[in-house]
Amino acid sequence: MSETQTALGKQFDLALSRSRTIELLLGVALGVSGGFLESAVLKSSLLSGGLLGASFGLIFGLFFAKRATSPGAGLIWGLGSSFLLWILTAGGFFHLAAVTGHTAMMLQDAQARFPELVGDLLCIGMPVGVGLGIRGGLRTSGPDMKFAWGRAIVAGGLAGTASGWIESGLGIACHGFVTQGWDAPQGRGISRRKETEE
């Protein structure tokens, strides 16, 4: 009996390692192709785009592929991870933190870096997440898969509460920039306060 269990355990470990290898290779392939696409669209270096996509696909395959159990879950994990990638790269958080205190400069820098964010989300994060989500959906499909309504309601409620709290806090901290509109640099933008005063 124990020999049968050990043989089954070895087969399971072999299948698990094959599955992990396939996920890593799929993540790298989708990431590289997305990085090349982003580089072509943004007219930047193909080598840097390919390396960025390959590293994202490899890291996503290692750490987040288990969470991507369906195409929808993969999409959410891919978009969130690619947003984190944008924050951690040179155009994101560290660059904006260096210009803290200069609101107009921060706004201009964020506007200048916006194409990189869109490229990371659409060209790298979305294909890698959806691809590994499809792979995860095929791997874990079964009749005993149930949707947890209670978990979805609690998590959605907490996410909505947190986003409302963050937006209201940013609106106050930014002197109404987020919730009330603002006068952007060089006279662009609409100020709702000026409209209501007239």
NORCORSUL-V975280 format. One record per pair of residues at least 6 apart in sequence whose ideal C-beta (glycine too) atoms are under 8 Angstrom apart, sorted by the first residue. I is the first residue (numbers start at 1). GAP is how many residues later the second one is. D is the distance in whole Angstrom. If there is no record, write none. Layout:
I&GAP&D  I&GAP&D
This chain:
19&120&7  20&45&8  22&113&7  23&38&5  23&42&4  23&109&6  23&112&6  24&34&6  24&37&4  24&38&7  24&41&8  25&36&8  26&31&8  26&35&7  26&105&6  26&106&6  26&109&6  27&30&4  27&31&6  27&33&5  27&34&3  27&38&7  27&101&6  27&104&8  27&105&6  28&26&5  28&29&4  28&30&5  28&33&7  29&28&7  30&23&8  30&27&6  30&97&5  30&98&5  30&101&5  30&102&8  31&21&8  31&22&4  31&23&5  31&24&7  31&25&5  31&26&3  31&27&7  31&29&7  31&93&6  31&97&5  32&18&5  32&21&5  32&22&5  32&25&7  33&20&7  33&94&7  34&19&5  34&23&8  34&89&4  34&90&4  34&92&8  34&93&5  34&94&7  35&14&4  35&15&5  35&16&7  35&17&5  35&18&2  35&19&7  35&21&8  35&88&7  35&89&6  36&10&6  36&13&6  36&14&6  36&17&7  37&12&8  37&86&5  38&6&8  38&11&5  38&14&8  38&15&7  38&81&4  38&82&7  38&85&4  38&86&6  39&6&6  39&7&5  39&9&7  39&10&3  39&11&7  40&6&7  40&9&8  41&78&6  41&82&7  42&7&8  42&73&6  42&74&7  42&77&5  52&33&8  52&37&8  52&72&7  53&70&8  53&71&5  56&25&7  56&26&7  56&29&6  56&68&5  56&69&7  56&72&7  57&67&8  57&71&5  59&22&8  60&17&8  60&18&7  60&21&6  60&68&5  60&69&7  60&72&7  61&71&7  64&13&5  64&14&8  64&17&6  64&65&8  64&68&8  65&67&5  65&70&8  65&71&7  66&70&8  67&6&7  67&10&5  68&6&4  68&9&5  68&10&7  68&61&6  68&64&5  68&65&4  68&67&8  68&68&5  69&64&7  69&67&5  69&68&6  69&71&5  70&63&6  70&66&7  70&67&5  71&59&5  71&62&4  71&63&5  71&66&6  72&61&7  73&60&6  73&63&7  74&55&4  74&56&5  74&57&7  74&58&5  74&59&2  74&60&7  74&62&7  75&51&6  75&54&5  75&55&5  75&58&6  76&53&7  77&52&5  77&56&8  78&47&4  78&48&6  78&49&8  78&50&5  78&51&2  78&52&7  78&54&8  78&55&8  79&42&6  79&46&5  79&47&6  79&50&7  80&45&8  81&44&6  81&48&7  82&38&5  82&39&5  82&42&5  82&43&3  82&44&8  82&46&8  82&47&8  83&34&7  83&37&7  83&38&7  83&42&7  85&35&6  85&39&7  85&40&7  86&6&5  86&27&8  86&30&6  86&31&5  86&34&5  86&35&8  87&6&5  88&6&8  89&27&8  91&22&4  91&25&5  91&26&8  92&21&7  95&14&7  95&18&7  96&10&6  96&13&6  96&14&7  99&6&5  99&7&5  99&10&6  100&6&7  103&71&8  104&81&5  107&77&7  107&78&7  108&77&7  167&11&6  167&12&7  168&11&7  170&7&8  170&8&5  171&6&7  171&7&4  171&8&4  171&9&7  174&8&8  176&6&7  176&17&7  180&12&5  180&13&6  181&8&7  181&9&5  181&10&6  181&11&4  181&12&8  182&7&6  182&9&6  183&6&5  183&8&5  183&11&8
